[in-house]
Amino acid sequence: MSEEVIQNVAVIGAGTMGSGIAITSLLGGHNVCLVDIDDQRVELGKEQINKFLARSLSLGKMSDADHAAAISRVSYSTSLKSARDADVVIEAVFEDTEVKRALFGELDAICRADTLFHTNTSTLSVTAIAAGSTRPERVVGTHYCNPAPLMKLVEVVPGRRSADAAVRRSTAYIESLGKSVVMAKDVPGFIVNRLLVPFENDCIRALEAGRADVETIDAAVTLALGYPMGPFRLLDTVGLDIHYAVSMSLFTQLHNPRFAPPPLVTQMIAAGDLGRKAGRGFYTYEQKLAFGA
Amino acid sequence: MQTIGVLGFGSMGAGIVDLCARAGLSVLVLDQSQERLDAGHRAIGEFHASGAARGLTDPALLEQVTARITGTLDPADLAGVDLVIEAVTEDERIKADVLTRIAAHVSDVCVIASNTSGLSVTRLATYVSHPERFGGLHFFNPAQLMRLVEVVRPIQADESTVATLVAFAERIERHPVVVKDRPGFLVNHLLIPYLNQAIQEYDDGLATCADLATAVKLGLGYPMGPLQLLDRIGLDTHLHATGVIHADTADPRFAAPVLLRELVAAGRLGRKTGSGISDLEEPR
């Protein structure tokens, strides 16, 4: 396996995560091509990247020269063929095993034999996704936290067939971006979601059971445990619909009731109380800030 | 509210006594021997000294605090206090005995609170006369640094008892949260399953101890990793806490993981014994 320096990165999927991951690679000095299936999606990703870079410039975190260089290193495309020259392809498309698996199948015919493949799944099996590729030994799970440019943590997850060299090269690449890497087993939820999701569900069930109200539980958790945000404030930020999807995905795979989304989540989604982005969740918000989805 | 009676001058008792005295309240603290009273005074002195050494506590404060604290071995001395907080050993029989004796000395309307972390407050209330004046007041360790206090409402308590405990907690600059009297109250009910899960996941090889800590610190903003927290709490303390709740509820989230039992059996109890779970050799 080639140990050549990584220069060209292709990110597939221009949503929040894909754009965020593209920014982290750009800031690491790499050439980045952001790919999605139509102009509209690509345009949204481009807006997100430009906005982030403009804010970094105005906050003085980036010089004019660095800003111009970053802009010049990023390209946009609606064709997967643009991943042809990539040293690393990072997949951040819709959280669906079949979709991700098919994508890696298509990349087989496009990419060089020594290309490294990263899948940014949060709840799915890296092994199952890698099985869509004829080169599963080159596929590694890399789970970024949202927002990717700001969060230091990346979970690196070897699939059953991942080659040690591919895992080492992936870890070195992500660490070169200034991130901290933790190695997790390929089990549903890896470390962060596997520990967070059942805790949040426990908090929701404590609320349902009338042990205490929303504000009380948030205050207890932040003051006694030192967590930066109470569970309900966090659920509102993440979005109840996203929590439901993550929770259900984990429950479907694990059959452990702690992972099952409690009835209150379903009820809130039915009422449209999706959290901060809807202006209402466990709390009400004056401004409908879209964040976290 | 002027004078607070505190039963037990151990580490929790000392923290509570210190907090009351810092808030300008007079404190009468009862224990079984002069040695234990002396040890409690010493613990407060050491806490202030370490705070002062780090520039966090005014060195002059200790003198004022000490002047407000009176130790006694005679429960009759507590007859005139406005509120009693029990902080003796976490054992129902010991607490029952102390509570019954003290209730006979104080007035019928004097509010009595237990600082239990795991026992049923409703059951403890049955050991005092006029149980409607009884409630739970769960402080976290160290009490001087942890702002949260769980005010636990047993079935028998009347509204004025709960209101008195909330007002007292605010008076000593704590943040009270009123919770139902259910095993683990609120914080331990939420924390213990997370810790049990972390032990089991670690034993199942999800990640190294260091990577578990990095993941929750950087990914979730938690102040420390779950296994490091367990070593700080004490693995025997955690095993006891989760066992009591499991015995009461049969809730599988509270079943003690096998690795936890093994570590306690081996005498690896965490920080206090110099070895615990976070320093197990890896890979095992």
Interface residues (C-beta under 8 A of the other chain):
Chain A: C145 M151 K152 L153 E155 S180 V182 M183 A184 K185 V187 I191 V192 R194 L195 L196 P198 F199 D202 C203 A206 A209 G210 R211 A212 T216 I217 A219 A220 V221 L223 A224 L225 G226 Y227 P228 M229 R258
Chain B: F140 M146 R147 L148 E150 H175 V177 V178 V179 K180 R182 F185 L186 V187 H189 L190 L191 P193 Y194 Q197 A198 E201 G205 L206 A207 T208 D211 L212 T214 A215 V216 L218 G219 L220 G221 Y222 P223 P226 R253
